[in-house]
Amino acid sequence: MQIKVLEEKFLDGRDVFQKDEIRTVDDERGRRFVEYGWAEDVAGVVKTGDRDKSHGRNLDIQNSTLGVTDKVGG
């Protein structure tokens, strides 16, 4: 899916999206961005949702392994 970014800047995983960029992303990701109102579908198939800043507070944890260990008595 091709999207046009509407937000000044947002991050998704390791990717940075800047206002007015036209980017090609997978359909699932693109649909989420468009439904949240962060981007618009260039083809016009998916309706652009109302922008809601609360969506940016959802964390998508990629790696939950912590680099901390505890060694007692050894």
Secondary structure, DSSP 4 states (H G I P E B T S, - for coil): -EEEE-SSEEEETTEEEETT-EEE--HHHHHHHHHHTSEEETTS-SPPPPP-GGGGG----S------------
